[in-house]
Amino acid sequence: MNTQQLKQYIIKFQSIIALLLMCIVLSFLSDSFLSGENAWNVMRQISVNVIISVGMTLIILTGGIDLSVGSILALSGAVTATLLKFGAEFIDMNLYIGFTLMGALVGGTLAGTVLGWFNGLTITRFKVPPFVATLAMLTIARGLTMLLTGGFPITGLGNNMAFIGTGWFLGIPMPVWISALIVLAAAVVTKKTTLGRHIYAIGGNETAAALSGLKIKKVKMMVYAIAGALAGIGGIIVTSRLDSAQPNAGFGFELDSIAAVVIGGTSLSGGKGTIMGTVQGALIIGILNNGLVLLNVSPFWQQVIKGFVILLAVVIEKFNSKEE
């Protein structure tokens, strides 16, 4: 193996190499890091970020960005909790509609889907830059969450709801099962379907994609709707795990999501990246957070360290792009 081949090998597997090195270092610094209990703890912690990051990957592959996923997560969780506990009451019509658990879950996921679709509509129909459109949605969704909850948590959602976020099935936590199924589905979509090919084509060269006849607006709206739906599912898991819909849920989740995507090797300019790379990025972020907690590092320093890791990942990605 010559130097050039070795360099390409390192670039291709840089996320896995970084992950292994981090695990080796933390195993020496903390006796409890390699315990089975801690491993499942890490997997549960990263499950929501993995789900959100899958949607973020699809968006970034098209050359876009979504800053609203954390707020959409909070609103979807609040909608789910409200429907499950209080139902929907229409006073003027003297009508009350109660919801089963499944109905509430569908309602929460649908709320996220609609908000994501609205992001896509704003970006494609009104030509608003994704950064601006989703930044506006961040504020809108957070405000709607406060209005719906009155600024107070909605608690006491029942054991069936709690099972989604805290239960185990065949020895594996439910959030891990859910995130694994979503990752599998997204990997198939990006690798084996026409939609996946169109996503990469649009991110690689949108002008060429338009000239070749791809329905760019339709694909982008679909991608943002999918990301919204996944944020909604993330909101349901967070609400279930806490047994309450918190008005401030999801704060900062968009940053962890973008970090996972970038660290996983997806190019911020679009057209390059994989779902499995994003999973590796989410693992790196999760293990980093877990290791810093085990080492009793101050939460303030944790933010500083995480910020530098994200910056380093972007610099490496830009350097690799120039090399290619």
VORO-178277 format. One record per residue (C-alpha): residue number from 1; residue in one letter; x, y, z. Coordinates in steps of 0.1 Angstrom, whole numbers. Layout:
REM VORO-178277
+-----+------+-------+-------+-------+
! seq ! type !     X !     Y !     Z !
+-----+------+-------+-------+-------+
! NUM !    A !     X !     Y !     Z !
...
+-----+------+-------+-------+-------+
END
This chain:
REM VORO-178277
+-----+------+-------+-------+-------+
! seq ! type !     X !     Y !     Z !
+-----+------+-------+-------+-------+
!   1 !    M !     0 !     0 !     0 !
!   2 !    N !    16 !    33 !   -11 !
!   3 !    T !    12 !    67 !     6 !
!   4 !    Q !   -16 !    79 !   -16 !
!   5 !    Q !   -37 !    47 !   -10 !
!   6 !    L !   -31 !    49 !    28 !
!   7 !    K !   -42 !    85 !    27 !
!   8 !    Q !   -74 !    77 !     9 !
!   9 !    Y !   -80 !    48 !    33 !
!  10 !    I !   -77 !    71 !    63 !
!  11 !    I !  -100 !    97 !    47 !
!  12 !    K !  -126 !    70 !    39 !
!  13 !    F !  -126 !    56 !    75 !
!  14 !    Q !  -117 !    87 !    94 !
!  15 !    S !  -150 !    86 !   115 !
!  16 !    I !  -145 !    50 !   125 !
!  17 !    I !  -108 !    56 !   133 !
!  18 !    A !  -117 !    87 !   155 !
!  19 !    L !  -145 !    66 !   172 !
!  20 !    L !  -121 !    38 !   181 !
!  21 !    L !   -94 !    61 !   193 !
!  22 !    M !  -119 !    79 !   215 !
!  23 !    C !  -131 !    46 !   230 !
!  24 !    I !   -96 !    35 !   237 !
!  25 !    V !   -87 !    67 !   255 !
!  26 !    L !  -119 !    68 !   275 !
!  27 !    S !  -115 !    32 !   285 !
!  28 !    F !   -82 !    41 !   302 !
!  29 !    L !   -95 !    72 !   318 !
!  30 !    S !  -127 !    57 !   332 !
!  31 !    D !  -133 !    23 !   346 !
!  32 !    S !  -170 !    24 !   340 !
!  33 !    F !  -168 !    34 !   303 !
!  34 !    L !  -167 !    -1 !   289 !
!  35 !    S !  -195 !   -15 !   312 !
!  36 !    G !  -226 !   -29 !   295 !
!  37 !    E !  -248 !    -6 !   314 !
!  38 !    N !  -229 !    25 !   302 !
!  39 !    A !  -230 !    11 !   266 !
!  40 !    W !  -268 !     9 !   266 !
!  41 !    N !  -269 !    43 !   283 !
!  42 !    V !  -250 !    58 !   254 !
!  43 !    M !  -272 !    40 !   228 !
!  44 !    R !  -303 !    54 !   245 !
!  45 !    Q !  -289 !    89 !   247 !
!  46 !    I !  -279 !    90 !   210 !
!  47 !    S !  -311 !    74 !   197 !
!  48 !    V !  -330 !   107 !   193 !
!  49 !    N !  -301 !   125 !   178 !
!  50 !    V !  -297 !    96 !   153 !
!  51 !    I !  -333 !    99 !   143 !
!  52 !    I !  -331 !   137 !   138 !
!  53 !    S !  -297 !   135 !   121 !
!  54 !    V !  -311 !   111 !    95 !
!  55 !    G !  -335 !   138 !    84 !
!  56 !    M !  -308 !   164 !    86 !
!  57 !    T !  -285 !   143 !    64 !
!  58 !    L !  -312 !   142 !    36 !
!  59 !    I !  -315 !   179 !    38 !
!  60 !    I !  -278 !   187 !    38 !
!  61 !    L !  -273 !   162 !     9 !
!  62 !    T !  -296 !   185 !   -12 !
!  63 !    G !  -275 !   215 !    -2 !
!  64 !    G !  -299 !   228 !    25 !
!  65 !    I !  -300 !   232 !    63 !
!  66 !    D !  -326 !   229 !    89 !
!  67 !    L !  -323 !   249 !   122 !
!  68 !    S !  -358 !   242 !   133 !
!  69 !    V !  -357 !   205 !   142 !
!  70 !    G !  -353 !   211 !   179 !
!  71 !    S !  -384 !   233 !   181 !
!  72 !    I !  -404 !   210 !   158 !
!  73 !    L !  -394 !   182 !   182 !
!  74 !    A !  -408 !   202 !   212 !
!  75 !    L !  -440 !   210 !   194 !
!  76 !    S !  -446 !   175 !   182 !
!  77 !    G !  -441 !   162 !   217 !
!  78 !    A !  -465 !   187 !   231 !
!  79 !    V !  -491 !   179 !   205 !
!  80 !    T !  -488 !   142 !   213 !
!  81 !    A !  -491 !   148 !   250 !
!  82 !    T !  -521 !   171 !   246 !
!  83 !    L !  -540 !   148 !   224 !
!  84 !    L !  -533 !   118 !   246 !
!  85 !    K !  -542 !   135 !   279 !
!  86 !    F !  -568 !   161 !   269 !
!  87 !    G !  -580 !   151 !   235 !
!  88 !    A !  -593 !   178 !   211 !
!  89 !    E !  -622 !   200 !   222 !
!  90 !    F !  -642 !   223 !   199 !
!  91 !    I !  -664 !   244 !   223 !
!  92 !    D !  -683 !   262 !   195 !
!  93 !    M !  -693 !   229 !   179 !
!  94 !    N !  -700 !   212 !   213 !
!  95 !    L !  -676 !   185 !   202 !
!  96 !    Y !  -649 !   166 !   220 !
!  97 !    I !  -626 !   140 !   204 !
!  98 !    G !  -606 !   116 !   225 !
!  99 !    F !  -574 !   100 !   212 !
! 100 !    T !  -559 !    66 !   217 !
! 101 !    L !  -522 !    63 !   221 !
! 102 !    M !  -518 !    54 !   184 !
! 103 !    G !  -539 !    84 !   175 !
! 104 !    A !  -518 !   107 !   196 !
! 105 !    L !  -486 !    93 !   181 !
! 106 !    V !  -499 !    98 !   146 !
! 107 !    G !  -510 !   134 !   155 !
! 108 !    G !  -476 !   143 !   169 !
! 109 !    T !  -458 !   129 !   139 !
! 110 !    L !  -482 !   146 !   115 !
! 111 !    A !  -475 !   179 !   132 !
! 112 !    G !  -438 !   175 !   126 !
! 113 !    T !  -444 !   165 !    90 !
! 114 !    V !  -466 !   196 !    83 !
! 115 !    L !  -441 !   220 !    98 !
! 116 !    G !  -413 !   203 !    78 !
! 117 !    W !  -434 !   205 !    46 !
! 118 !    F !  -440 !   242 !    53 !
! 119 !    N !  -402 !   247 !    55 !
! 120 !    G !  -399 !   231 !    21 !
! 121 !    L !  -427 !   252 !     7 !
! 122 !    T !  -412 !   284 !    20 !
! 123 !    I !  -378 !   275 !     5 !
! 124 !    T !  -390 !   263 !   -29 !
! 125 !    R !  -420 !   284 !   -36 !
! 126 !    F !  -409 !   317 !   -21 !
! 127 !    K !  -371 !   313 !   -27 !
! 128 !    V !  -363 !   320 !    10 !
! 129 !    P !  -328 !   307 !    18 !
! 130 !    P !  -330 !   275 !    40 !
! 131 !    F !  -311 !   292 !    68 !
! 132 !    V !  -336 !   320 !    71 !
! 133 !    A !  -367 !   299 !    65 !
! 134 !    T !  -358 !   273 !    91 !
! 135 !    L !  -346 !   300 !   116 !
! 136 !    A !  -380 !   316 !   113 !
! 137 !    M !  -396 !   282 !   119 !
! 138 !    L !  -374 !   276 !   149 !
! 139 !    T !  -391 !   307 !   165 !
! 140 !    I !  -426 !   299 !   152 !
! 141 !    A !  -426 !   263 !   165 !
! 142 !    R !  -412 !   272 !   198 !
! 143 !    G !  -438 !   299 !   202 !
! 144 !    L !  -466 !   275 !   193 !
! 145 !    T !  -452 !   250 !   219 !
! 146 !    M !  -454 !   277 !   246 !
! 147 !    L !  -490 !   286 !   236 !
! 148 !    L !  -501 !   249 !   236 !
! 149 !    T !  -485 !   241 !   269 !
! 150 !    G !  -490 !   275 !   286 !
! 151 !    G !  -453 !   273 !   295 !
! 152 !    F !  -458 !   244 !   318 !
! 153 !    P !  -450 !   206 !   313 !
! 154 !    I !  -478 !   182 !   304 !
! 155 !    T !  -472 !   152 !   327 !
! 156 !    G !  -488 !   119 !   337 !
! 157 !    L !  -490 !   103 !   302 !
! 158 !    G !  -493 !    67 !   313 !
! 159 !    N !  -473 !    35 !   312 !
! 160 !    N !  -480 !    27 !   276 !
! 161 !    M !  -466 !    60 !   265 !
! 162 !    A !  -436 !    56 !   288 !
! 163 !    F !  -428 !    22 !   272 !
! 164 !    I !  -418 !    39 !   240 !
! 165 !    G !  -390 !    58 !   256 !
! 166 !    T !  -380 !    36 !   286 !
! 167 !    G !  -391 !     1 !   277 !
! 168 !    W !  -371 !   -28 !   265 !
! 169 !    F !  -378 !   -54 !   238 !
! 170 !    L !  -357 !   -86 !   233 !
! 171 !    G !  -331 !   -71 !   256 !
! 172 !    I !  -327 !   -38 !   236 !
! 173 !    P !  -342 !    -4 !   246 !
! 174 !    M !  -371 !     7 !   225 !
! 175 !    P !  -355 !    40 !   214 !
! 176 !    V !  -326 !    20 !   199 !
! 177 !    W !  -350 !    -3 !   180 !
! 178 !    I !  -369 !    27 !   166 !
! 179 !    S !  -337 !    45 !   156 !
! 180 !    A !  -322 !    14 !   140 !
! 181 !    L !  -354 !     8 !   119 !
! 182 !    I !  -353 !    45 !   107 !
! 183 !    V !  -316 !    42 !    98 !
! 184 !    L !  -322 !    10 !    79 !
! 185 !    A !  -351 !    26 !    60 !
! 186 !    A !  -331 !    58 !    52 !
! 187 !    A !  -301 !    37 !    40 !
! 188 !    V !  -323 !    18 !    16 !
! 189 !    V !  -339 !    50 !     3 !
! 190 !    T !  -306 !    68 !    -3 !
! 191 !    K !  -289 !    38 !   -19 !
! 192 !    K !  -316 !    19 !   -37 !
! 193 !    T !  -344 !    43 !   -47 !
! 194 !    T !  -350 !    70 !   -73 !
! 195 !    L !  -356 !    95 !   -46 !
! 196 !    G !  -322 !    88 !   -32 !
! 197 !    R !  -305 !    93 !   -65 !
! 198 !    H !  -324 !   125 !   -70 !
! 199 !    I !  -313 !   138 !   -36 !
! 200 !    Y !  -276 !   132 !   -44 !
! 201 !    A !  -281 !   147 !   -79 !
! 202 !    I !  -296 !   179 !   -66 !
! 203 !    G !  -269 !   184 !   -40 !
! 204 !    G !  -241 !   176 !   -65 !
! 205 !    N !  -253 !   201 !   -91 !
! 206 !    E !  -287 !   216 !   -89 !
! 207 !    T !  -285 !   233 !  -122 !
! 208 !    A !  -276 !   201 !  -140 !
! 209 !    A !  -303 !   183 !  -121 !
! 210 !    A !  -329 !   208 !  -133 !
! 211 !    L !  -317 !   206 !  -169 !
! 212 !    S !  -320 !   168 !  -167 !
! 213 !    G !  -357 !   171 !  -158 !
! 214 !    L !  -357 !   164 !  -121 !
! 215 !    K !  -386 !   178 !  -101 !
! 216 !    I !  -363 !   197 !   -77 !
! 217 !    K !  -391 !   215 !   -58 !
! 218 !    K !  -410 !   183 !   -52 !
! 219 !    V !  -379 !   165 !   -40 !
! 220 !    K !  -369 !   193 !   -16 !
! 221 !    M !  -404 !   196 !    -1 !
! 222 !    M !  -405 !   158 !     4 !
! 223 !    V !  -371 !   159 !    21 !
! 224 !    Y !  -380 !   187 !    45 !
! 225 !    A !  -413 !   169 !    53 !
! 226 !    I !  -394 !   137 !    61 !
! 227 !    A !  -370 !   156 !    83 !
! 228 !    G !  -400 !   172 !   101 !
! 229 !    A !  -416 !   138 !   106 !
! 230 !    L !  -384 !   124 !   121 !
! 231 !    A !  -381 !   154 !   144 !
! 232 !    G !  -417 !   146 !   154 !
! 233 !    I !  -408 !   110 !   162 !
! 234 !    G !  -378 !   122 !   182 !
! 235 !    G !  -402 !   145 !   201 !
! 236 !    I !  -424 !   115 !   210 !
! 237 !    I !  -394 !    96 !   223 !
! 238 !    V !  -382 !   125 !   244 !
! 239 !    T !  -417 !   131 !   258 !
! 240 !    S !  -421 !    94 !   266 !
! 241 !    R !  -388 !    91 !   283 !
! 242 !    L !  -395 !   121 !   306 !
! 243 !    D !  -432 !   112 !   310 !
! 244 !    S !  -439 !   148 !   302 !
! 245 !    A !  -439 !   173 !   273 !
! 246 !    Q !  -415 !   200 !   283 !
! 247 !    P !  -419 !   235 !   266 !
! 248 !    N !  -381 !   238 !   263 !
! 249 !    A !  -375 !   203 !   250 !
! 250 !    G !  -351 !   200 !   220 !
! 251 !    F !  -332 !   231 !   229 !
! 252 !    G !  -299 !   229 !   210 !
! 253 !    F !  -307 !   196 !   193 !
! 254 !    E !  -303 !   211 !   159 !
! 255 !    L !  -266 !   218 !   167 !
! 256 !    D !  -259 !   182 !   178 !
! 257 !    S !  -277 !   170 !   147 !
! 258 !    I !  -257 !   191 !   123 !
! 259 !    A !  -225 !   181 !   142 !
! 260 !    A !  -233 !   144 !   137 !
! 261 !    V !  -239 !   149 !   100 !
! 262 !    V !  -207 !   169 !    95 !
! 263 !    I !  -185 !   146 !   116 !
! 264 !    G !  -199 !   117 !    97 !
! 265 !    G !  -185 !   130 !    65 !
! 266 !    T !  -214 !   146 !    48 !
! 267 !    S !  -204 !   177 !    28 !
! 268 !    L !  -222 !   209 !    39 !
! 269 !    S !  -223 !   219 !     2 !
! 270 !    G !  -244 !   188 !    -6 !
! 271 !    G !  -242 !   158 !   -28 !
! 272 !    K !  -218 !   138 !    -7 !
! 273 !    G !  -223 !   117 !    24 !
! 274 !    T !  -240 !    86 !    38 !
! 275 !    I !  -265 !    77 !    65 !
! 276 !    M !  -241 !    53 !    81 !
! 277 !    G !  -215 !    80 !    83 !
! 278 !    T !  -241 !   101 !   102 !
! 279 !    V !  -247 !    73 !   126 !
! 280 !    Q !  -209 !    72 !   132 !
! 281 !    G !  -210 !   110 !   138 !
! 282 !    A !  -238 !   106 !   163 !
! 283 !    L !  -219 !    79 !   181 !
! 284 !    I !  -188 !   102 !   183 !
! 285 !    I !  -209 !   130 !   197 !
! 286 !    G !  -227 !   107 !   222 !
! 287 !    I !  -195 !    90 !   234 !
! 288 !    L !  -178 !   124 !   237 !
! 289 !    N !  -207 !   137 !   259 !
! 290 !    N !  -208 !   105 !   279 !
! 291 !    G !  -170 !   104 !   284 !
! 292 !    L !  -169 !   140 !   296 !
! 293 !    V !  -197 !   134 !   321 !
! 294 !    L !  -179 !   103 !   334 !
! 295 !    L !  -147 !   123 !   338 !
! 296 !    N !  -167 !   150 !   357 !
! 297 !    V !  -158 !   177 !   332 !
! 298 !    S !  -177 !   210 !   338 !
! 299 !    P !  -208 !   213 !   315 !
! 300 !    F !  -194 !   247 !   304 !
! 301 !    W !  -162 !   231 !   292 !
! 302 !    Q !  -182 !   203 !   276 !
! 303 !    Q !  -197 !   229 !   253 !
! 304 !    V !  -163 !   244 !   245 !
! 305 !    I !  -148 !   210 !   237 !
! 306 !    K !  -178 !   200 !   215 !
! 307 !    G !  -176 !   232 !   196 !
! 308 !    F !  -139 !   226 !   188 !
! 309 !    V !  -147 !   191 !   177 !
! 310 !    I !  -174 !   204 !   153 !
! 311 !    L !  -150 !   230 !   140 !
! 312 !    L !  -123 !   204 !   135 !
! 313 !    A !  -147 !   182 !   116 !
! 314 !    V !  -156 !   210 !    92 !
! 315 !    V !  -120 !   219 !    86 !
! 316 !    I !  -111 !   183 !    78 !
! 317 !    E !  -141 !   180 !    55 !
! 318 !    K !  -130 !   211 !    36 !
! 319 !    F !   -94 !   199 !    34 !
! 320 !    N !  -105 !   165 !    21 !
! 321 !    S !  -127 !   182 !    -5 !
! 322 !    K !   -97 !   202 !   -18 !
! 323 !    E !   -76 !   171 !   -20 !
! 324 !    E !  -102 !   154 !   -42 !
+-----+------+-------+-------+-------+
END
